[in-house]
Amino acid sequence: MTEQSLPHSDEFLLFIQTNNYSPETLYNYERDLKTFADFLSRELKISFEKIKKQSLEQYKAYLVSRDRKTAAARNSKKRLSAGSVNRALSSVRRYLTYLIDMDYNAPVAPEALKLLKMPRTHARVAEFEALVRLIESPTKFERNKNIALRNRTMLETLFSTGMRISELLSLDRNRLDASGKIFIRGKGKKERFVYLTERAQKHIKEYLKTRADGNQALFIPYRGKNADDTKARISANYLQMKIKEYRELLGINIPTSAHSLRHGFATYSAEQGANPAALQILLGHESLHTTTRYVHASDRYAEKTHRQFHPLK
């Protein structure tokens, strides 16, 4: 369907796939292009060849409206964030760029599709003591000792290394060595090392003592429909759900997720004097600008800097 309404879209998706992008990235491109194709046929009732700059502005307005349909043609239940809208727009821009690069006809230039201005938000991260309580909370709240140890080990590893949740859940046991250094392949297939604290190493060793299975995945489900699957891994949805549950039980009022532990790792490492360039490497950021958003996110760090360095103190 998409190929018929968006010329050469199948070729484009194959290009994305063969250039070693992740399955999730490929899925996002495919979904975004389907949404765009459905908008042209259902809302504007025009073919791709007939679109103009105004059509792209109408699409942008459609994405931010409550009348938006999902890729499955269902009514949307909530407004898209500016970041989600920009991702959808970027997919269309990338598709238009591909057409031009391959000498196919593109009715409008990619740069004609302007992205939304991102709102400046003040990044928030829970206090260090609250994050520590969260990390230790599975021991307190989980009745099953193996699940408690596994979940605490996941949280300890996240905060110890600053890795992404996708990187954590894709870890295999053979990626670990005695020194606490882990080689990972992160976002965009970029490779880097991350490092475990002695505390995190201790919990991983204790957790692995409970494992008598042949699954190479570091973190595995103990119950549910995938419990007997020798290749099963913990899902991101499960871990995010558990973090939300622990946060609510602890009464932490700042929204906290797996990404918050990565954020906290960077923020509180910076407070201890970590070099932003070193944090950039540890976090796997392409741009130092991205890293500095974490580094300066703490109100307490800003207050301390103000008190220490203000010329009229």
N, C-alpha and C positions, 0 to 999 in steps of 0.2 A: 504493500500500500504506500509506504513512504517513498519507495524508489519511483513509483509512478508519478507522484506529485512533486517530489524533489529529485530532479535528475541527478544521476550518478551518486546518490546518497549511499547506496550499497558499496560502491567503490570507496567512498570516503570512509565508511565504517571499517572496511577491510584494511584501509591504510592505517587507521588508528590501531587496529588489532595487530597488524604486522610490524608496527613500530614499537612494540613491546610495552604498550600502555596496559594498566591493570584492568582486569575484568570489570571492576566497578566503574572506572573511567569510561570504558566502552559502553557500558549499560547507560550511564548518564548521557552520553552523546546520543545514543539511539533514542532514549526517552525524550530528550529535548527536541530532537529533530521531528519526532512524531507529533509532539505538541505544536510545533511550528507549522507542520504540514496540515494538521487538523484545523488550526486557526485560519489558514489561508482558504481552505475549502469550505469550512462550516461558517465562519464569521464573515470573512471578506468575499467569499465565493469567487475567487480569482485563481488563476494558475500561477505557478512560481514565476514564469516568464513575464507576468504582468505587474509584478510588485515594483513599487517605487519607494523613495525615501519616506514618504508619508505612511506607506504600508508598515514600515518598520517601526515608526513612532506609534502607530495604532497597536502593533503587537506588544510593544513595551507597556502601553497603557492597559492592555488586556491582561498581561502578566501580573500587574499590581492590583487589579480589580477583584472584586468578590464574584464576578461572573465567570472567572476562569474555570476551565475544565481541566481535569487531570489528563495524563497521557492515556488513561483507560476510559476517557470520555465521561467521567463522573464529575459531579459538582464538587468543587473544592470546599473544604471545611474551614480553611483559614487563609489569611493573606500570606503571600510569600515574603520573606525577608529580602532586603536589598541585595544581600549576598547571593541568595538563591536565584533572584531575578537576573543578576549579572552572570551567574553561571549559565543560565538558559540562553541569555543573549550571546555569551561568548561562544557557545556551541554553534550557533547560527553563523557568527562571524568566522569561526574556524572553517565551517563548511564552505562559505563564500570564498574564503582565501584559497581553499583547496581547488575549487573550480577554476579560479584564475591561474593558480600555479600549474594546473593540468591543461591550460589553454581551452577550457570549456567556457561557454557563455554564462556570465553572471549579470543579472539585470541591474544590480546595484553594487557599489564598492563596499567591502567589509567595514571600512572606517565610517560609513554612513550610519551604521548602527551604534549609537552612543550608549555607553553603559551608564547606569544610575550613579549619582554621587553617593558614596557610602557615608552613612552617618558616623560622626565621631562619637564613639562610646567610651566611657571611662571603664577600663577593664577592672574586674573585681575578682579577688581571690580570697578565700577564707584565711583567717589568721593561721599562722604556722601551728600553733597548739591545737587548733580545731582540725587541721589536716592530719596531724599525728593521731588524734583520737579516732578519726575516720579510718585511717590505715589499720589501726589496732582493733577496730570494732567487730570484725567477723569473729574473733575469739570470744567476744562478749555475747553476740547475738545469735550465732549459729549453733544449733544443738548437735549437729553431726560434726564430730571432731575433724574428720578428713576434709569436709567442705569448708569448715572454719579455717583450717590451715592453708588449703588451696587458695581461698579467696583473699586471705591476708597476704599470702605470698604474691599474688597478682598485684595487689595494691602497693606492697613494699617494692616490687620490681618497677612498677610505673614511676613511683616517686624517686626511687634510687637513680634511675637512668634518664628520666625525662622523655622516654620513648612514647610514640603514639600508640593508641589502643590497638590499631591494626597490626602494628609491629610486634606488640606484646603477644597477641593471640596467634600470630603466625610463627612464633618461636618454636624450634625443635630442640630436643634435649641435647643433641650433639653440637649445638651452637655455643654451649657453655664451656668454659675452661676453668681451671683451678685458680687463675688469677682474678676472676671476676670480670673479665673483659668479654663482651659479646659483639660479634660481627653481625650486623643486620643490613638488610636491603630495604630501604624505606621508600618514601613517596617519590614517584618518578623514577623508580629503580636505582636511586642513589644509594651508594654503599658507605657505611661509616661504622665506627666502633662506639659502643656505649659501655658504661662501667657500673658495676654493682658495688654498693657499700658492703661492708662486712656484715652489717645487720641483714641486708637483703640476701646475701650469700647463705647466711645461717638458716634463714627460713626456707630457701630453695632446697638446701640439703635435707632439712627435716621433712619437707613435703615429698621429695623424691623417695625417701625411705618408705613412704606409704604406697608407692607405686609398684605393682607386680605385673604390669601389663606390657604388651609389645608395642603400644602406640608411641611413635616418636614425638608426637606433639607434647610440648611442655605442660600445657594446661588442658585438661580433658574433663568432660562431664561425667558425673558419677551416677546420675539417674536421668530418667526421661527416655524418649524414643531413640536417642543416639548413644545411650550409655554403653551398649555392647558393640558399637562400631569401632573397629580398631584404628580408624583414621579420623575419628571425631575430635573436634576442638570446641572449647568454650566459645559461645557466640558473643558478639559485641553487645547485642541487646540484653543478654543475661547480665553481663558485667555492669552495664550502665544502669539497669534496673536495680541491681544490688547496691550500687553506690548511692542511688537516690533513696533507697530504703534505709540504709545505714545513716545517711545524712538526716533524714526525718526523725529517726529514732534518737539521734544525738541532739536534735534541736538546733542544727546548724542552719541559720536562716539565709545564708548566701548560696545561690544555686551552685551546685558542685557536681562535676562529672569526671570522667576519666581524663578529659582534656584539662580540667582544673588541676589535676595532680602534675601534669606536664607544665602547666602554667606556674604552679607553686614551686616546682623544682627550679625553674628559671628565675623567678622573682626572689626566692629566699637564698638561692645561690649568689645572686647579684648583691643582695643585702650583706652577704658575708665577704664580698669583695671580688667575686668571680669576674674575670675579664669577659666583656661582651663577645669578643671575637672567639674565645674558647667556647662560650655557650652556643654560639652560632654553629660551630662544628658538632657539638654534642647533640643539639636539637635537630640537626640536618636541615637548617634553613639555607635557602639559596641567597637570601639578602640579609645583610646585617640590620637593615631597617626593620625587618620582621622581628628580629630578636630583641631590638631595643624597645619594642612595644611591651614585651614581657618584663624587661629589666626595670622599666620605670613605672610599672603598674601599681606598686605598693604605696599606699598613702603614708605608711609609717616610714618607708625609705625616703619619700619626698620630704616629710617633716624633719627627719634626722638631717638630711642634706641642707635644708633651709636653716636649721638652728646652728649647724656647724660652720657654714660657709657665708652666711649673709654678712655683708660689709658693715652693717650697723647693729650687729648683735650686741 
